[in-house]
Amino acid sequence: MKKLAVFCGSSNGASNVYIEAAKKMGRELAKRNIALVYGGASVGIMGAVADSVLEEGGQVIGVMPRFLDEREISHKNLTELIVVDSMHERKAKMADLADGFIALPGGPGTLEEFFEIFTWAQIGLHQKPIGLLNINHYYDPLVALFNHMTSEQFMHDKYRTMAIVDAEPNGLLDQFNKYVPPTIKTYN
């Protein structure tokens, strides 16, 4: 794995635990010589994960829509900043660049990015690992929803387990290295 996309919030969250865990994620990426691909912002846990990769000598590629770059929230010290025309182009570019995807805590935008990548994997558009860094049990409700979807037969178990969940960056990345994608969804 050479590059991982990280989806996460542009705010700090209610507790410093989120910023500290984002920094830990960044340090682990740099330690493993894995480049960070992310939304390109300098704020919130997005900025924290990028800063920590850079502080450890790692590579960081930001993908920022022009309208956000014009608001001056883009990180000015990245290895590379790719400016695109829309949010759709941002997600497509990040998906093309990355060998896997991790969601740290965030809001609706983070979940929207995560679910699009998750759905793309389910229908066979990619076979890359997808994970949730479950900082401070943030994603416990989402994991419960996945279990509910499965028990109500709206999601097959093989797709429920497609989202790798761990509270620690090293555990999540270790599981990524062992990832075997499920078979592609069919309707037969």
N, C-alpha and C positions, 0 to 999 in steps of 0.2 A: 504494500500500500504506500503510494507516494504522496497523495493529496487527499485530505478529508474536508468535506464541507461541514460547517457548523452553522446551524440555525439557532438564534437566541435573541433575547430581548435587547432593546436599545435603552432600557432603563436598568437601574441597579437592583431592583427588587426590594422587598420589605426588610430583608436581613442581609448583613454583610457576608453571610455564609454563601450567597450566590456569587458575589464578586470573587471571593477566595477560591471557590470551586472552579470558576471560569479560569482563573489564573493557573490553578493546578492542571486543568485540562490543557492549557497552552504550553505549560512546561513539559507535560508528558508528550505532546505532539513533537515539540522541538527535540526532546531527548531521543525520540524514535526516528528523527529525521523525516517527519511527515509534515508536508506543507499544509498550512491552513488556507482554506478557501472559505470566505465568509462575505457578509453583506457590505463590508467596507467602511462601517461607521467608527467614529472615535469615541462614542458615548456608550454608557451602560455596560452590561456584561459582554456585549460585542467588542467594545474597546478594550476591556480587561483581558479577554482571551487573546486578542491580537497583540496587545502590548507584551503579554507574558511570552508569547512565541518569539517576538522580536528581541526581547531582553535576553533570551536564551540563544540568540543567533540563528533562529529558524526563519523560514520563508513564509510570507503572508501575502496572499492574493485577495484583494477586495474587489467585489463586483457591485457597482453603485449605479442606480438609475440617475440620469442627468439632473432631473428635478430635485433629487436629494443632494447631489453634489453641489448644486447651485445654492443650497441652503447652508453650505459650509459645515456639514456634519461628517464629511468624509475624512478618514484618517490620512494624515499628510506624510507619514513615515513608512508606508507599506513597501514591500518588495515590488509590488505591482498593483496599480489601481486600474481596473477596466471599467470605463464609463459606457453604459448602454442606454437605450432610449426608453425602456419601460420595465416594469416589474416582471412581466412575462419573460422578457429577454434576460433579465437578471437570473431568474430561476433556471432557465434553459442553459445559460452559460455556466452557472455553478454546477449543474448536473453533468454537463459535458466535461468539466475540469476535474471533478471529484471521483475518487475510487470508492467512496463510502460517505455516509451522512450521519451526523449526530445532532440531536436537538438537546440544547440546554434549556433551562427555564426561559419562558418568554410568553408573550400574549398571543392574540389571534393571528398575527402575521407569522409567528414562529410555527404555530400549529398548522396554518395553511400551507406553509412550505413543507413541513414534515408530511402532512397527509397527501400532498401531491406526489412526493417522492415515494411514499409508501404505496399509493395506488399504482404508480408506474411500475413498481416492482411486482405487485400482485398480478398485473396483466402482462408482464413479461417485457416491458420496455427497457429494463435494466436488471442486472443480477448482482447489484452491489449491496453490501451490508448497510443496515439502517439501525440506529440506536438512540436510546433515550438515556441521557445522563440524569439519573433520578436524584438530584440534589435535594436534600432536606425533605424527601418523600414527595417532591413536587408533582411527579407524574403518577403517583399511586391512583388517583381518580381515573386517569386515562387507561391505565392497565386494567382497572376494574371494569371500565367500559368495554375494553377489548374482550375481556372474559364474558361479559354480558352479551355482547354481539355474537360470540361463539356459542354460548348456551342457547341463545334464541335463534341460532342457525342463520345469521346474517353474515357470518364470517367463518371460514373453515379454520380448524385448529392450526393447520400448517401456516396460515397467514398470521394468525394471532401471535405465534412464536417468531415470526419474521422480524418483529421489532425487538432488538436485543436491549435489555434493561439492566443497568448496573448503577450503583451509587458512586463508584470510583472510576476515574478515567483509565487507570491501568487495567482494571478488570474488564471494562467495556472494550478497550482496544485489543486485549488478549482474545476476547470472544470474536471480535471482528476477523482476526487472523484464522479462526477455525470455521468461519461462516460457510455454510452450504445452502444455496438458495433453494426454495421450494419449487416444485414443478409449476409451470405456468397454468393459470386458471383457464378452464374450458367450461363450456356450457352443455356438454353432452351428457 
